[in-house]
Amino acid sequence: MPKFTYSALDAKGHETQGEIEADTQSVALTKIREKGLFPTQVTDTASKPAKRKATGAGGGLMKMQLRMPTFLIRVKTKQLMVWTRQLATLINAGLPLLRGLRVLVKQEKNAALKRTVSEMAESIESGSTFAEALSQHPRIFNKLFVNMVKAGEVGGVLDVVLLRLAEFMEKAQRIKSKVISAMVYPIVVLFMAGGILTFLMIFIVPKFQDIFADLLEGEQLPGLTQMVLAVSKTMTARLPYVIGGIVALVVLAKLLARARWGRLALDRIKLRMPIFGTLVRKTAIARFTRTLGTLMTSGVPVLQALNIVRDTVSNEVISKAVSLIHDSVKEGENMTRPIEACGVFPPMVVSMVEVGEETGGLPEMLMKVADSYDDDVDNTVVGLTSIIEPILIIFLAIIVGTIVIALFMPLISIIGKLS
């Protein structure tokens, strides 16, 4: 009777490995589940020698020689989404996985993705699972992608999982595009306004200072004019220091982002920003609920799903909250109490999670929360766009108006003397 080696998670989320005899892989899966375990990988021992041969010293060296340099690997989310949907369609149509990959290699235009898919096909042909082949390319396929594929392989629903992944990436990309589009307009306007004001203060205002000194013959200038001239003099004399200070702040922010405590501090600032804080919070919550719901719907155990979400949520405050939730669930608690205790999630999210746990439909409830927050993000983006435009116009009018008034006040006095 064939033997299968397996990796599985117990009820507390601890990983265990073992060997089991069964006629087929499906029977092996059933026997593993009967033990109260959640299988994450099941491999026929007969395929192991081929796999070791492929990943031995010679095979590994050949892989390293053929693999593209890391800095050349660039695959956009849209390209990966299209590829994932195409692979799901081919598998659903009855094509074997290896043949489906070969078909996609022939028609792929992105050089990095084409090379990666070709390498994955070689790995699978040598005995690796699809998830193991994906995990060899972490710059393209993140932990979320790999673990969902692993769950799909074990459960025999790989095509369904790939379609869910494609839909997940599509919705995440749409929300990201909307947030970026809302940020582009104010950033461009502020950048242009800053450039114009810098030009005025460095090149135009100093010339008026010389005119005032000649025509007013030592007469004291108005307070507003003195303030504008002082700012202009500071910017002209200390422009290199101002630029150096801005560069230093950017470098400091980059260095802080590398440390965990620095990322935590920066993410807290983002969540508490007056205008954009609400948008950042809603986007992070939508990503958390959609990722967790997608993983659980695909059959990933809740503890493993929480670990994946913690690493992919891209916000250190939410990530810390997910760690607390994971620890509480690992101790046997429900998810509702730690979600409420961490103080990050709104009461609506807490209530819907509680209802989902009570009714046994937590994954579906999480997806509904994600859809709701996606709609909120859309509405928030529209509202911010309508608010930011008049605020920027008023702000620029005040700044430019102050400079103009400050320069015209002495001119009025000079014209009065001349008349």
C-alpha positions as CSV (number, residue, x, y, z in Angstrom):
1,M,0.0,0.0,0.0
2,P,1.4,3.5,-0.9
3,K,2.7,5.7,1.9
4,F,2.1,9.4,2.2
5,T,4.0,11.9,4.3
6,Y,2.0,14.8,5.6
7,S,2.2,18.1,7.5
8,A,-0.9,19.2,9.4
9,L,-2.1,21.6,12.1
10,D,-3.8,20.5,15.3
11,A,-6.7,22.3,17.0
12,K,-4.3,24.7,18.7
13,G,-2.4,25.6,15.6
14,H,0.7,23.5,16.2
15,E,2.3,21.9,13.2
16,T,2.8,18.2,13.2
17,Q,4.3,15.8,10.6
18,G,3.9,12.1,10.1
19,E,3.4,9.2,7.7
20,I,0.3,7.3,6.8
21,E,-0.7,4.4,4.5
22,A,-3.6,4.8,2.1
23,D,-4.6,3.7,-1.4
24,T,-4.9,7.3,-2.7
25,Q,-4.2,10.8,-1.7
26,S,-7.9,11.5,-1.1
27,V,-8.1,8.5,1.3
28,A,-5.0,9.8,3.1
29,L,-6.6,13.2,3.5
30,T,-9.7,11.6,5.0
31,K,-7.6,9.5,7.5
32,I,-5.7,12.6,8.6
33,R,-8.9,14.6,9.2
34,E,-10.3,11.7,11.2
35,K,-7.4,12.3,13.6
36,G,-8.6,15.8,14.2
37,L,-5.8,17.4,12.2
38,F,-6.0,20.0,9.4
39,P,-3.7,18.8,6.6
40,T,-1.6,21.5,4.9
41,Q,0.6,19.2,2.7
42,V,0.3,15.5,1.7
43,T,3.0,14.0,-0.5
44,D,3.4,10.5,-1.9
45,T,6.7,9.1,-0.7
46,A,7.3,7.6,-4.1
47,S,7.7,11.1,-5.5
48,K,10.4,12.2,-3.0
49,P,13.5,10.7,-4.7
50,A,12.7,12.6,-7.9
51,K,12.3,15.8,-5.9
52,R,15.6,15.3,-4.0
53,K,17.3,14.7,-7.2
54,A,16.0,17.9,-8.7
55,T,17.0,20.0,-5.6
56,G,20.4,18.4,-5.1
57,A,23.7,20.1,-5.4
58,G,23.8,20.0,-9.2
59,G,20.1,20.7,-9.7
60,G,20.3,23.6,-7.2
61,L,23.3,25.1,-9.0
62,M,21.5,24.9,-12.4
63,K,18.5,26.7,-10.8
64,M,20.7,29.4,-9.5
65,Q,22.3,29.9,-12.9
66,L,18.9,30.0,-14.8
67,R,17.1,32.3,-12.3
68,M,16.8,36.0,-13.2
69,P,18.6,38.6,-11.0
70,T,16.3,39.8,-8.2
71,F,16.3,43.4,-9.3
72,L,14.9,42.4,-12.7
73,I,11.8,40.7,-11.3
74,R,8.9,43.0,-11.8
75,V,5.4,41.7,-12.1
76,K,2.5,44.2,-11.7
77,T,-0.6,43.1,-9.7
78,K,-2.8,43.4,-12.8
79,Q,-0.6,41.0,-14.8
80,L,-0.5,38.5,-11.9
81,M,-4.3,38.8,-11.5
82,V,-4.9,38.0,-15.2
83,W,-2.4,35.1,-15.1
84,T,-4.2,33.7,-12.0
85,R,-7.6,33.9,-13.6
86,Q,-6.4,32.3,-16.8
87,L,-4.8,29.4,-14.9
88,A,-8.0,28.9,-12.9
89,T,-10.0,28.8,-16.2
90,L,-7.7,26.2,-17.7
91,I,-7.8,23.9,-14.6
92,N,-11.6,24.3,-14.4
93,A,-11.8,23.2,-18.1
94,G,-10.1,19.9,-17.1
95,L,-6.4,20.6,-18.1
96,P,-3.8,19.2,-15.8
97,L,-1.9,21.8,-13.8
98,L,1.5,21.1,-15.5
99,R,-0.1,21.4,-19.0
100,G,-1.9,24.6,-18.0
101,L,1.4,26.2,-16.9
102,R,3.0,25.2,-20.2
103,V,0.2,26.8,-22.1
104,L,0.5,30.0,-20.1
105,V,4.3,30.1,-20.6
106,K,3.8,30.2,-24.4
107,Q,1.4,33.2,-24.4
108,E,2.9,35.2,-21.5
109,K,4.5,38.5,-22.6
110,N,6.0,39.6,-19.3
111,A,9.6,38.2,-19.4
112,A,9.9,37.9,-15.6
113,L,6.6,36.1,-15.2
114,K,7.3,33.9,-18.2
115,R,10.6,32.8,-16.7
116,T,9.0,32.3,-13.3
117,V,6.2,30.1,-14.6
118,S,8.6,28.1,-16.6
119,E,10.7,27.4,-13.5
120,M,7.6,26.5,-11.5
121,A,6.6,24.0,-14.3
122,E,10.1,22.4,-14.0
123,S,9.8,22.2,-10.2
124,I,6.4,20.5,-10.4
125,E,7.7,18.1,-13.1
126,S,10.5,17.2,-10.6
127,G,8.0,16.3,-7.9
128,S,7.2,19.5,-6.1
129,T,3.7,20.6,-5.3
130,F,2.3,23.8,-6.8
131,A,2.5,25.6,-3.5
132,E,6.2,24.6,-3.0
133,A,7.0,25.8,-6.5
134,L,5.2,29.2,-5.8
135,S,7.1,29.6,-2.5
136,Q,10.4,29.6,-4.4
137,H,9.5,33.0,-5.9
138,P,8.5,35.2,-2.8
139,R,9.0,38.5,-4.7
140,I,6.0,37.6,-7.0
141,F,3.9,35.2,-4.9
142,N,3.4,36.4,-1.3
143,K,2.4,34.2,1.7
144,L,-1.3,34.8,1.1
145,F,-1.0,33.4,-2.4
146,V,1.1,30.4,-1.4
147,N,-1.0,29.4,1.5
148,M,-4.3,29.7,-0.3
149,V,-2.9,27.5,-3.1
150,K,-1.7,25.0,-0.5
151,A,-5.2,24.8,0.9
152,G,-6.7,24.5,-2.6
153,E,-4.4,21.6,-3.4
154,V,-5.1,19.8,-0.2
155,G,-8.9,20.3,-0.6
156,G,-9.0,19.5,-4.3
157,V,-10.5,22.9,-5.2
158,L,-7.5,24.6,-6.7
159,D,-9.5,26.2,-9.5
160,V,-11.9,27.8,-7.1
161,V,-9.1,29.1,-4.9
162,L,-7.3,30.6,-7.9
163,L,-10.5,32.4,-8.9
164,R,-10.9,33.8,-5.3
165,L,-7.3,34.9,-5.4
166,A,-7.9,36.7,-8.7
167,E,-11.1,38.4,-7.4
168,F,-9.2,39.4,-4.2
169,M,-6.4,41.0,-6.1
170,E,-8.9,42.8,-8.4
171,K,-10.8,44.3,-5.5
172,A,-7.6,45.2,-3.6
173,Q,-6.1,46.9,-6.7
174,R,-9.4,48.8,-7.4
175,I,-9.4,50.2,-3.8
176,K,-5.7,51.0,-4.0
177,S,-6.2,52.9,-7.3
178,K,-9.0,55.0,-5.9
179,V,-7.0,55.9,-2.9
180,I,-4.0,56.9,-5.0
181,S,-6.2,58.9,-7.4
182,A,-7.6,60.8,-4.4
183,M,-4.0,61.6,-3.2
184,V,-2.6,62.6,-6.5
185,Y,-4.5,65.8,-7.0
186,P,-3.7,67.5,-3.7
187,I,0.0,66.3,-3.9
188,V,0.4,67.7,-7.4
189,V,-1.3,71.0,-6.4
190,L,0.8,71.4,-3.3
191,F,4.0,70.6,-5.1
192,M,3.3,73.2,-7.8
193,A,2.2,75.8,-5.3
194,G,5.3,75.2,-3.2
195,G,7.5,75.6,-6.3
196,I,5.7,78.9,-7.3
197,L,5.9,80.3,-3.8
198,T,9.6,79.4,-3.5
199,F,10.3,81.2,-6.7
200,L,8.4,84.3,-5.6
201,M,10.1,84.4,-2.2
202,I,13.7,83.8,-3.5
203,F,13.7,85.8,-6.8
204,I,10.8,88.3,-6.8
205,V,10.4,89.5,-3.2
206,P,14.1,90.5,-2.7
207,K,13.9,92.9,-5.7
208,F,10.9,94.7,-4.0
209,Q,13.1,95.0,-0.8
210,D,15.7,96.9,-2.8
211,I,13.0,99.2,-4.3
212,F,11.5,99.9,-0.9
213,A,14.9,100.8,0.5
214,D,15.6,103.3,-2.3
215,L,12.1,105.0,-2.4
216,L,11.1,105.0,1.3
217,E,14.4,106.5,2.4
218,G,14.6,104.6,5.7
219,E,10.9,104.9,6.6
220,Q,9.7,101.9,8.5
221,L,7.8,99.2,6.6
222,P,4.4,97.8,7.7
223,G,4.6,94.8,10.0
224,L,3.1,92.4,7.4
225,T,5.7,93.5,4.8
226,Q,8.5,93.1,7.3
227,M,7.3,89.5,8.0
228,V,7.2,88.5,4.3
229,L,10.6,90.1,3.7
230,A,12.1,88.3,6.7
231,V,10.7,84.9,5.4
232,S,12.2,85.7,2.0
233,K,15.6,86.6,3.5
234,T,15.6,83.4,5.5
235,M,14.7,81.2,2.5
236,T,17.3,83.0,0.3
237,A,20.1,82.8,2.8
238,R,19.4,79.3,4.2
239,L,17.9,77.5,1.2
240,P,20.5,74.7,1.3
241,Y,19.7,74.2,5.0
242,V,16.0,74.0,4.3
243,I,16.5,71.4,1.5
244,G,18.9,69.5,3.8
245,G,16.3,69.5,6.5
246,I,13.6,68.1,4.2
247,V,16.0,65.4,2.9
248,A,16.9,64.5,6.5
249,L,13.3,64.1,7.5
250,V,12.7,61.8,4.5
251,V,15.7,59.7,5.4
252,L,14.7,59.6,9.0
253,A,11.2,58.4,8.1
254,K,12.8,55.7,5.9
255,L,15.0,54.5,8.7
256,L,12.1,54.5,11.2
257,A,10.1,52.4,8.8
258,R,12.7,49.7,8.9
259,A,12.3,49.2,12.7
260,R,9.2,47.6,14.1
261,W,8.7,50.3,16.7
262,G,9.2,53.0,14.0
263,R,6.6,51.4,11.7
264,L,4.2,51.2,14.6
265,A,4.7,54.9,15.4
266,L,4.3,56.0,11.7
267,D,1.2,53.9,11.3
268,R,-0.4,55.4,14.4
269,I,0.3,58.8,13.0
270,K,-1.4,57.8,9.7
271,L,-4.5,56.5,11.5
272,R,-4.8,59.8,13.5
273,M,-4.3,62.2,10.6
274,P,-7.1,64.8,10.5
275,I,-8.4,64.2,6.9
276,F,-6.8,61.0,5.6
277,G,-6.7,59.0,8.9
278,T,-10.3,57.8,8.4
279,L,-9.5,56.7,4.8
280,V,-6.3,54.8,6.0
281,R,-8.3,53.1,8.8
282,K,-11.1,51.9,6.6
283,T,-8.7,50.7,3.9
284,A,-6.8,48.7,6.5
285,I,-9.9,47.1,8.0
286,A,-11.3,46.2,4.6
287,R,-8.0,44.5,3.7
288,F,-7.9,42.7,7.1
289,T,-11.5,41.3,6.8
290,R,-11.2,40.4,3.1
291,T,-7.9,38.6,3.5
292,L,-9.1,36.7,6.6
293,G,-12.4,35.9,5.0
294,T,-10.9,34.7,1.8
295,L,-8.4,32.4,3.6
296,M,-11.0,30.9,5.8
297,T,-13.4,30.4,2.9
298,S,-10.6,28.6,1.1
299,G,-10.2,26.1,3.9
300,V,-7.1,27.6,5.7
301,P,-7.3,27.0,9.5
302,V,-8.1,30.1,11.5
303,L,-4.8,30.2,13.4
304,Q,-2.8,29.8,10.2
305,A,-5.0,32.4,8.5
306,L,-4.4,34.9,11.3
307,N,-0.7,34.4,10.9
308,I,-0.9,35.1,7.2
309,V,-3.1,38.2,7.7
310,R,-0.6,39.6,10.3
311,D,2.2,39.5,7.8
312,T,0.1,40.9,4.8
313,V,-2.1,43.6,6.4
314,S,0.6,46.3,5.7
315,N,-0.2,48.3,8.9
316,E,1.7,47.7,12.1
317,V,-1.2,48.8,14.4
318,I,-3.6,46.3,12.8
319,S,-0.8,43.7,12.7
320,K,-0.2,44.0,16.4
321,A,-4.0,43.7,17.0
322,V,-4.1,40.5,14.9
323,S,-1.2,39.1,17.0
324,L,-3.3,39.6,20.1
325,I,-6.4,38.0,18.4
326,H,-4.2,35.0,17.4
327,D,-2.9,34.5,20.9
328,S,-6.4,34.7,22.4
329,V,-7.9,32.3,19.8
330,K,-5.0,29.9,20.4
331,E,-5.9,29.8,24.1
332,G,-9.5,28.7,23.2
333,E,-11.3,32.0,23.2
334,N,-13.7,33.3,20.5
335,M,-12.5,36.0,18.1
336,T,-15.1,38.6,19.2
337,R,-13.6,39.5,22.7
338,P,-10.0,40.1,21.5
339,I,-11.2,42.1,18.5
340,E,-13.2,44.3,20.9
341,A,-10.4,44.5,23.5
342,C,-7.7,45.7,21.1
343,G,-9.6,49.0,20.5
344,V,-8.7,49.2,16.8
345,F,-11.9,47.9,15.1
346,P,-15.2,49.8,15.2
347,P,-18.2,48.4,17.0
348,M,-19.9,47.4,13.7
349,V,-17.0,45.1,12.9
350,V,-17.1,43.6,16.4
351,S,-20.9,43.0,16.2
352,M,-20.7,41.3,12.7
353,V,-17.9,39.0,13.8
354,E,-19.9,38.1,16.9
355,V,-22.9,37.2,14.7
356,G,-20.7,35.3,12.3
357,E,-19.3,33.1,15.1
358,E,-22.7,32.5,16.6
359,T,-24.2,31.4,13.3
360,G,-21.2,29.5,12.0
361,G,-20.8,31.8,9.0
362,L,-17.8,33.8,10.1
363,P,-16.0,33.8,6.6
364,E,-19.1,35.0,4.8
365,M,-19.7,37.7,7.5
366,L,-16.1,38.9,7.1
367,M,-16.5,39.2,3.3
368,K,-19.7,41.3,3.9
369,V,-17.7,43.6,6.3
370,A,-15.1,43.9,3.6
371,D,-17.6,44.8,1.0
372,S,-19.2,47.3,3.3
373,Y,-15.9,49.0,4.0
374,D,-14.9,49.0,0.4
375,D,-18.1,51.0,-0.3
376,D,-17.2,53.3,2.6
377,V,-13.8,53.8,1.1
378,D,-15.4,54.8,-2.3
379,N,-17.6,57.3,-0.6
380,T,-14.8,58.7,1.6
381,V,-12.6,59.2,-1.5
382,V,-15.4,61.1,-3.3
383,G,-16.0,63.2,-0.2
384,L,-12.3,63.9,0.3
385,T,-11.9,64.9,-3.3
386,S,-14.8,67.4,-3.0
387,I,-13.5,68.8,0.3
388,I,-9.8,69.0,-0.6
389,E,-10.3,71.1,-3.8
390,P,-11.9,74.1,-2.1
391,I,-9.5,73.8,0.9
392,L,-6.5,74.0,-1.4
393,I,-7.9,76.9,-3.3
394,I,-8.6,78.9,-0.1
395,F,-5.2,78.0,1.3
396,L,-3.3,79.1,-1.8
397,A,-5.5,82.3,-2.0
398,I,-4.5,83.2,1.5
399,I,-0.8,82.6,1.0
400,V,-0.6,84.4,-2.4
401,G,-3.0,87.2,-1.1
402,T,-0.8,87.8,1.9
403,I,2.3,88.2,-0.2
404,V,0.6,90.5,-2.7
405,I,-0.9,92.7,0.1
406,A,2.4,92.8,1.9
407,L,4.1,94.1,-1.2
408,F,1.4,96.6,-2.2
409,M,1.1,98.3,1.2
410,P,4.5,100.1,0.9
411,L,3.8,100.9,-2.8
412,I,0.6,102.7,-1.8
413,S,2.7,104.9,0.6
414,I,5.2,105.6,-2.2
415,I,2.5,106.5,-4.7
416,G,1.0,108.9,-2.1
417,K,4.4,110.7,-1.6
418,L,4.9,111.0,-5.4
419,S,1.4,112.5,-5.9
